[in-house]
């Protein structure tokens, strides 16, 4: 029996039940979804890939800890659970590793990862405040600062051959492209691995279908229109990885349903234009960053019509 | 079964209906004493017409309506008035209450007369009986029903919808009423239809109550102008405007009421109360309350005399298996957490829900990660994350432009938010500020 005035009853405003997900669970799910890609890259590219991924994640997490806690972060270095925090820095670190070449010097990924966190995220005020995808910011900095290292040298463990990537060759077979037996960045090669992870995120409800479908659909159609092979366009380069793991980053993409379709459409257009009409072989990185910049405008233009028409109508 | 009607948006919280949906309504034994608050409705407080020392019988009017938008209050038990004084009721409110000590007789003296059939009363008389009976919306809002049944003459009402969605987790009073008193529910609907000269009556029920759907379909069989509609089980399916959109496909314009699209919506329990007032001549002195929660020993649906303390309901259900962290008046989405149980059940108490510490999410707020779950969930098609940010920055004008006043306060956004942000509180703050400014 409870006494007349029970001690310890909590009084807050409702709702008194909440959904099961929190930020940490979502970020951890993303890391899980990136596991197939990580394993595939370890298989194809060997220990260098693993080294790059581990270093990038550690540097990202530590950088964020110091950015958020200042020198107090030193205490956290011994507490991995606390360091992990909400998991968002780890995600950024892993994605950055996935979008660089496996022969990138380790010291470069350290710089890239730290700057991805500092300039891509913390300088805006931290999680939720940044305009651009932090991993892509890191990649752009590396691309501009170290173009040679970031550029042409790829290795494929199975063949131990270095050479140009499929988007430069335009001649690799579909199956090889699909399972990833090609040269490229850690994450962009195996479309199969990308799809497995993407299906997991879709099932958990952390990404929606609109951005990937709009992005990939536009890429295929526009590529065909401009005379390139649409299937090749979807399987080669980082467009599958970008469409499912970077263009779906919640913080930097629109919140409205229509907005997300527009975002995907824009990414597809810019990607294909850069690929077919521009000087670079790959356009995914810039297309997502450009659309990130357009996101506030897209949100404003695609505001949903309020139920009932709205009082200010 | 017909295809399931629904609205756009919404969430699927855990239902917890299994705890009490099979519990037959039990009458709580008569309390020794009742504390009857003089505000159990939206609108002006009632004025007492009894004083300390008076003897009252069940159903006798003890407080007069305080205005048009108000509803009289009747003695829930027979006995002596102990005092009429201000005291604390649920939610920490201080209101005048009439305290009655029971004499054990349970003798009635109702101001209403029974009727054998609807033919004996016309629309105006029905509305007057509903007013005299002190009936207010028993879904929890407590809006005086006779006011709802009195639209301005230029508005034509063609449909009455009975809200059998009961979309809040845990609550099962309407479910049980539909199963155990389907005849009264139909009588109530027929009465309401006549009261507003409507053409069609609907009983809309969520798909998680297949037995209730079947019971009501059987009960309306002989009335061609009454129809049972199956709704998708989703929160907040029972929200009035969303219900109308689902059942009739009509969208109530912003700032307007259902009557502006020719519809009146009433709760199932309200319909039962209307039937009892018109046919049995009984004013509103009792209601069904669901007492539930995984830490309640024996969750039940109880028929309770108004003014009975929360504690007595909980005791009758065997108390708690472990100390709850929260005790909520109403449902867990829109209900109010209580800190004392020696407060009375009023007309607006549809449930008492106890949550364990594990079921209570007290995680600290994080930053908005623009995941848009709130935007996807909002049944009013707002952008709750935007409204939350604007409210916190004090930009209430912008919040108004973005539709803050259209928020129905269902809290689906706040349920869905993984950053555990207190979105609904921010929006309510914005609405208060906007309205204060509009009043000048």
Boltz contact constraints between the chains, C-beta under 6 A:
constraints:
  - contact:
      token1: [A, 1]
      token2: [B, 319]
      max_distance: 6.0
  - contact:
      token1: [A, 4]
      token2: [B, 342]
      max_distance: 6.0
  - contact:
      token1: [A, 5]
      token2: [B, 340]
      max_distance: 6.0
  - contact:
      token1: [A, 9]
      token2: [B, 327]
      max_distance: 6.0
  - contact:
      token1: [A, 9]
      token2: [B, 339]
      max_distance: 6.0
  - contact:
      token1: [A, 10]
      token2: [B, 325]
      max_distance: 6.0
  - contact:
      token1: [A, 10]
      token2: [B, 326]
      max_distance: 6.0
  - contact:
      token1: [A, 11]
      token2: [B, 337]
      max_distance: 6.0
  - contact:
      token1: [A, 11]
      token2: [B, 339]
      max_distance: 6.0
  - contact:
      token1: [A, 12]
      token2: [B, 337]
      max_distance: 6.0
  - contact:
      token1: [A, 13]
      token2: [B, 425]
      max_distance: 6.0
  - contact:
      token1: [A, 14]
      token2: [B, 334]
      max_distance: 6.0
  - contact:
      token1: [A, 14]
      token2: [B, 411]
      max_distance: 6.0
  - contact:
      token1: [A, 15]
      token2: [B, 333]
      max_distance: 6.0
  - contact:
      token1: [A, 15]
      token2: [B, 411]
      max_distance: 6.0
  - contact:
      token1: [A, 15]
      token2: [B, 414]
      max_distance: 6.0
  - contact:
      token1: [A, 15]
      token2: [B, 415]
      max_distance: 6.0
  - contact:
      token1: [A, 16]
      token2: [B, 326]
      max_distance: 6.0
  - contact:
      token1: [A, 16]
      token2: [B, 328]
      max_distance: 6.0
  - contact:
      token1: [A, 16]
      token2: [B, 332]
      max_distance: 6.0
  - contact:
      token1: [A, 17]
      token2: [B, 13]
      max_distance: 6.0
  - contact:
      token1: [A, 17]
      token2: [B, 332]
      max_distance: 6.0
  - contact:
      token1: [A, 18]
      token2: [B, 361]
      max_distance: 6.0
  - contact:
      token1: [A, 18]
      token2: [B, 415]
      max_distance: 6.0
  - contact:
      token1: [A, 19]
      token2: [B, 415]
      max_distance: 6.0
  - contact:
      token1: [A, 19]
      token2: [B, 416]
      max_distance: 6.0
  - contact:
      token1: [A, 21]
      token2: [B, 418]
      max_distance: 6.0
  - contact:
      token1: [A, 22]
      token2: [B, 418]
      max_distance: 6.0
  - contact:
      token1: [A, 23]
      token2: [B, 366]
      max_distance: 6.0
  - contact:
      token1: [A, 23]
      token2: [B, 418]
      max_distance: 6.0
  - contact:
      token1: [A, 23]
      token2: [B, 419]
      max_distance: 6.0
  - contact:
      token1: [A, 26]
      token2: [B, 418]
      max_distance: 6.0
  - contact:
      token1: [A, 127]
      token2: [B, 367]
      max_distance: 6.0
  - contact:
      token1: [A, 128]
      token2: [B, 367]
      max_distance: 6.0
  - contact:
      token1: [A, 128]
      token2: [B, 368]
      max_distance: 6.0
  - contact:
      token1: [A, 128]
      token2: [B, 369]
      max_distance: 6.0
  - contact:
      token1: [A, 250]
      token2: [B, 369]
      max_distance: 6.0
  - contact:
      token1: [A, 250]
      token2: [B, 370]
      max_distance: 6.0
  - contact:
      token1: [A, 250]
      token2: [B, 371]
      max_distance: 6.0
  - contact:
      token1: [A, 251]
      token2: [B, 369]
      max_distance: 6.0
  - contact:
      token1: [A, 251]
      token2: [B, 370]
      max_distance: 6.0
  - contact:
      token1: [A, 255]
      token2: [B, 370]
      max_distance: 6.0
  - contact:
      token1: [A, 255]
      token2: [B, 372]
      max_distance: 6.0
  - contact:
      token1: [A, 255]
      token2: [B, 375]
      max_distance: 6.0
  - contact:
      token1: [A, 304]
      token2: [B, 381]
      max_distance: 6.0
  - contact:
      token1: [A, 306]
      token2: [B, 381]
      max_distance: 6.0
  - contact:
      token1: [A, 306]
      token2: [B, 403]
      max_distance: 6.0
  - contact:
      token1: [A, 306]
      token2: [B, 406]
      max_distance: 6.0
  - contact:
      token1: [A, 307]
      token2: [B, 380]
      max_distance: 6.0
  - contact:
      token1: [A, 307]
      token2: [B, 381]
      max_distance: 6.0
  - contact:
      token1: [A, 308]
      token2: [B, 251]
      max_distance: 6.0
  - contact:
      token1: [A, 308]
      token2: [B, 252]
      max_distance: 6.0
  - contact:
      token1: [A, 308]
      token2: [B, 253]
      max_distance: 6.0
  - contact:
      token1: [A, 308]
      token2: [B, 254]
      max_distance: 6.0
  - contact:
      token1: [A, 309]
      token2: [B, 253]
      max_distance: 6.0
  - contact:
      token1: [A, 309]
      token2: [B, 254]
      max_distance: 6.0
  - contact:
      token1: [A, 310]
      token2: [B, 254]
      max_distance: 6.0
  - contact:
      token1: [A, 310]
      token2: [B, 403]
      max_distance: 6.0
  - contact:
      token1: [A, 311]
      token2: [B, 254]
      max_distance: 6.0
  - contact:
      token1: [A, 311]
      token2: [B, 255]
      max_distance: 6.0
  - contact:
      token1: [A, 311]
      token2: [B, 405]
      max_distance: 6.0
  - contact:
      token1: [A, 312]
      token2: [B, 401]
      max_distance: 6.0
